[in-house]
Amino acid sequence: MTAAATSLPLPGRRGLGWLWLAAIVIALDQLTKALIVGQLHGGGEWVVTSFFRVILTYNTGAAFSFLADADGWQRWFFTAVAIAATVLIVVLLRRGGSGVYCAGLALILGGAIGNLIDRLIIGKVVDFLLFHYQQWAWPAFNVADSAITIGAALLIIDSFRAHRREPVAER
């Protein structure tokens, strides 16, 4: 096999190289959650600044505790959504795209799997980052949530970038 032949991308695998980024997100997410649960399992908090604390809280719902007060069915609903999103994102990564697009998908994938692991193992998601000001507080979140947010922002940025389009054939 020639060097030129080995450097060609494999069909259908163009964006799968970005799975390393998803794996890093999953590892960082699970590592930080294990650290927080191990250190703050009995309660307490770490005051980092006047507006930021590290706490231990659990979320049975989705973002902003959406459906957290439901009767338990939401665990399996959000598990199914995460699995469906994982499959869709892997398909989209196989198709490839710009670096910004693939990085965004990989960050969302890593975040979705990180929170999925929590739902499958303990039935709820570990959250620990809390930003606040006086009586107001942003809902606590984690590394996976951060990756999903950054990934979504990258997808939005990519959608505004000029993409090459094939000229429309004249009739």
N, C-alpha and C positions, 0 to 999 in steps of 0.2 A: 504494500500500500504506500502511496506517495505521501509526502508531507502535506501537499495541497488537499488530498482527499481526507486526511485525518483532521484538518482544521475546519472542514465544512460542518455547519450545524446539522444535527440530526433532525429529520423531518418531525414536526409535532413536538419538539422539545425546546424550542427557541427560548422561552422565558423561564423554563424550569430551573435554570441556574440560580434564579432568585430565591429558591427554597432555602438556601443557606441563611438569608436574612430572616425568614420566618422562623427557622430553627433557633437563631440567636434570640429573637423576641421571646419564644416559648421558654428557652432556658433562663433568660433574665427574669421573666415573669414568675416562673415557678421558684427560682432561687430566692427572689426578694419576698415572695409570699411565705416560703418556708422560714426565712429569717424572722419576719414579723410575727408569724404565729408562734415560733419558738421563743421569741423574746417577750412578746406582749400577751401570751396566752391567758394570763391571769388578770388582764386589764392593764390600765395605765396608758401612758402616751409619752412620746418624745416631743418636746417643744423645740422646734428648730429655729423659728423666728416668731415675731409677733403676729405673723399672718399665715404661718405654715406649721402643721403638726403631723406627726406620724402616729396613727392610731390603729387599732385592730377592729374592723367591723366586717360584717357579712351581709351580702346582698342576695336575696333569693329571686330578685327581679332582674330587669335589664337596666340599661342606662337610666340614671336618675331615679333608680328604684322602681321603674315602671313595672307594674303588676306584682310588686313584692308582697302585697297583702293578700294575694290570691291563695286558694286552698292547697297549693302544692302542685297542681297540674302544670304550672308555668315552668317548673324545672325541666320537664320532658319537652315542652313546647320550645323553649330556648335551646335545649340540646338538639332538637331536630333542625331548628333554624341554623345553628352553628355547623351542623354536619352538612346541610344543604349548601351553605355559604362556602364551606371548605371545598366541596366538590366543584362548585361553580368557579371559584377562584383558581383552582388548579387547572381547570379547562381553559380559563382565560389566560393564565400564565403560559400554557402550552402554545397558545396562538402567538404569544410574544407581543411586543409593542415597544414604545419608548422606554428608556431607563426610568424616567419619572413614573410612568404608568405601572411598570412591573414592580418598582420599589413600593409604590402605594399598595398594590395588590398583596405583595409579600408581607408588608406590615399589618395589613388587615387580617391576612391569613394567620400570622403568628399570634395576634391578639385574640382572634376568635378561638383558636385551638387552646391558648393559655387559659381562657375563661371556661372553655368546654371541659378541660381537665378538672377544674374545680367542681363544676356541676356534676360530673360523673363520679368523682371520688367523695366529695363531702356534701353534695346537694345544694351548694350555694357558692358564691364567688367571694373570695377574700379581697377586701378593699382596705387601703391603709394611708393613702395620701390625702390630706385634708387642708385645703386653703380656706381661710376665713378672714372676716373683718368685723370686729365688734360682735354683734349678734347674728350677722349674716355668714353663712358657710356654703361653699360649693359642695355638692355631694362628693363623698370620698370616692377615690378611684385607685387604679393600680397601673402597673407597667403595660399590661395587655390593653387596657382602655386607652392609655396614652398612644400606643402603637396604632390602634384602630383610628383614633382621631387624626394623627399625623398622616396615616395612610389615606384617609378620606380627603384630607387637605391636598395631598399630592395628586390624587385623582382629579380633584377640582382644578388644580393648577394645570394639569396635563390637558384637561378639556378645553382650556382657553388658548393653548399653544396652537400655532399654525401647523396643520397637518397637510402633508402632500396628498393631493387628491388627483386621481386619474381624470384627464379631460373627458368631458361628456361627449360622446360621439354625436356628430351632427346627423340629422335625419335626411 
